[in-house]
Amino acid sequence: MGFLGTVDDIVDNPRNLRFSEVEGPQLVRVTGDVDLAQGYPHFIVAGGGFDPTSGLIYSGIEDLQFNVGFVTREDRKDDETIAKFIEIFQNSQAVKDQIHDSFAGSDKLYLLAWLQR
């Protein structure tokens, strides 16, 4: 799970930086007013604020909290139909294409976690 801190957890600020917290969906509205913003790329892409030359980078760290996962009832955990569905999903070019399109066509903004294992 990701870090659950807030600006109230900052214990030292020797450069006297100013920190402001904004809700994720509002991040795209403030990126032009700040020197550095931290957030999840999908908020910027969804808000229409992604410019491939903007310097937006993705750390490459997959946060398992937001990873695509499949769950089922205990009595179906070994169900071959469910296993086949997951296999098809994870190997589907259509799924990969949709995720790529959803991140403004930039493979620098996401990872397909199931391919990283």
C-alpha positions as CSV (number, residue, x, y, z in Angstrom):
1,M,0.0,0.0,0.0
2,G,1.2,3.5,-0.7
3,F,2.4,6.1,1.8
4,L,-0.5,7.6,3.8
5,G,1.3,10.7,5.0
6,T,0.2,14.3,4.7
7,V,2.0,17.7,4.7
8,D,1.5,17.7,8.4
9,D,4.0,14.8,8.6
10,I,6.9,17.0,7.2
11,V,9.3,17.5,10.1
12,D,12.0,19.6,8.4
13,N,11.9,22.1,5.5
14,P,15.3,23.7,5.2
15,R,14.6,25.2,1.8
16,N,11.3,26.7,3.0
17,L,9.3,25.0,0.2
18,R,5.6,25.6,0.1
19,F,3.4,22.5,0.0
20,S,-0.2,22.3,-1.0
21,E,-2.5,19.3,-1.1
22,V,-5.1,19.0,-3.7
23,E,-7.5,16.2,-4.6
24,G,-6.2,14.0,-7.4
25,P,-8.8,15.0,-10.0
26,Q,-7.8,18.7,-9.3
27,L,-4.1,18.1,-10.0
28,V,-4.4,18.9,-13.7
29,R,-5.7,22.3,-12.8
30,V,-2.7,23.3,-10.7
31,T,0.2,21.8,-12.6
32,G,0.8,25.1,-14.5
33,D,1.1,27.0,-11.2
34,V,3.6,24.8,-9.5
35,D,7.3,23.8,-10.0
36,L,6.6,20.2,-9.1
37,A,3.5,18.1,-8.6
38,Q,3.2,14.6,-7.4
39,G,0.2,12.4,-8.2
40,Y,-1.1,9.5,-10.2
41,P,-0.8,10.0,-14.0
42,H,-4.3,8.9,-14.7
43,F,-5.7,12.0,-13.0
44,I,-3.6,14.3,-15.4
45,V,-4.5,12.2,-18.4
46,A,-8.2,12.1,-17.6
47,G,-8.2,15.8,-17.0
48,G,-6.9,16.4,-20.5
49,G,-3.7,18.0,-19.2
50,F,-1.1,15.5,-20.5
51,D,1.5,17.0,-22.8
52,P,4.2,14.5,-23.8
53,T,6.8,17.3,-23.6
54,S,5.6,18.5,-20.1
55,G,8.2,16.6,-18.1
56,L,5.5,14.3,-16.6
57,I,7.2,11.1,-15.5
58,Y,6.1,7.9,-13.9
59,S,8.3,6.4,-11.2
60,G,7.8,2.9,-12.6
61,I,6.7,1.7,-9.1
62,E,3.5,-0.2,-9.4
63,D,1.3,0.5,-6.4
64,L,-0.5,-2.7,-5.6
65,Q,-3.4,-0.7,-4.2
66,F,-4.3,0.3,-7.8
67,N,-3.2,-2.9,-9.5
68,V,-5.8,-4.8,-11.6
69,G,-6.8,-7.8,-9.6
70,F,-9.4,-10.5,-9.8
71,V,-11.2,-12.0,-6.9
72,T,-13.6,-14.9,-6.6
73,R,-15.5,-16.8,-4.0
74,E,-13.4,-19.4,-2.1
75,D,-15.3,-22.3,-3.7
76,R,-14.3,-21.1,-7.2
77,K,-10.6,-20.3,-6.6
78,D,-9.5,-23.2,-8.7
79,D,-12.2,-22.9,-11.4
80,E,-10.7,-23.4,-14.8
81,T,-13.2,-21.0,-16.4
82,I,-12.0,-18.2,-14.2
83,A,-8.3,-19.0,-14.8
84,K,-9.0,-19.0,-18.5
85,F,-10.7,-15.6,-18.3
86,I,-7.7,-14.2,-16.5
87,E,-5.3,-15.7,-19.0
88,I,-7.2,-14.2,-21.9
89,F,-7.4,-10.8,-20.2
90,Q,-3.7,-10.7,-19.4
91,N,-2.7,-11.7,-22.9
92,S,-5.3,-9.7,-24.8
93,Q,-3.9,-7.2,-27.3
94,A,-7.3,-5.4,-27.1
95,V,-6.8,-4.9,-23.3
96,K,-3.2,-3.7,-23.8
97,D,-4.3,-1.3,-26.5
98,Q,-7.2,0.1,-24.4
99,I,-4.9,0.7,-21.4
100,H,-2.3,2.3,-23.7
101,D,-5.1,4.6,-25.1
102,S,-6.3,5.4,-21.6
103,F,-2.9,6.8,-20.8
104,A,-2.7,9.2,-23.7
105,G,-0.7,6.7,-25.8
106,S,2.3,7.0,-23.5
107,D,3.8,3.7,-22.2
108,K,5.9,5.8,-19.8
109,L,2.9,6.4,-17.6
110,Y,1.9,2.9,-16.6
111,L,3.0,-0.7,-16.1
112,L,1.1,-3.9,-16.8
113,A,1.9,-5.5,-13.5
114,W,1.1,-9.0,-14.6
115,L,3.9,-8.7,-17.2
116,Q,6.4,-7.6,-14.6
117,R,6.4,-10.9,-12.6
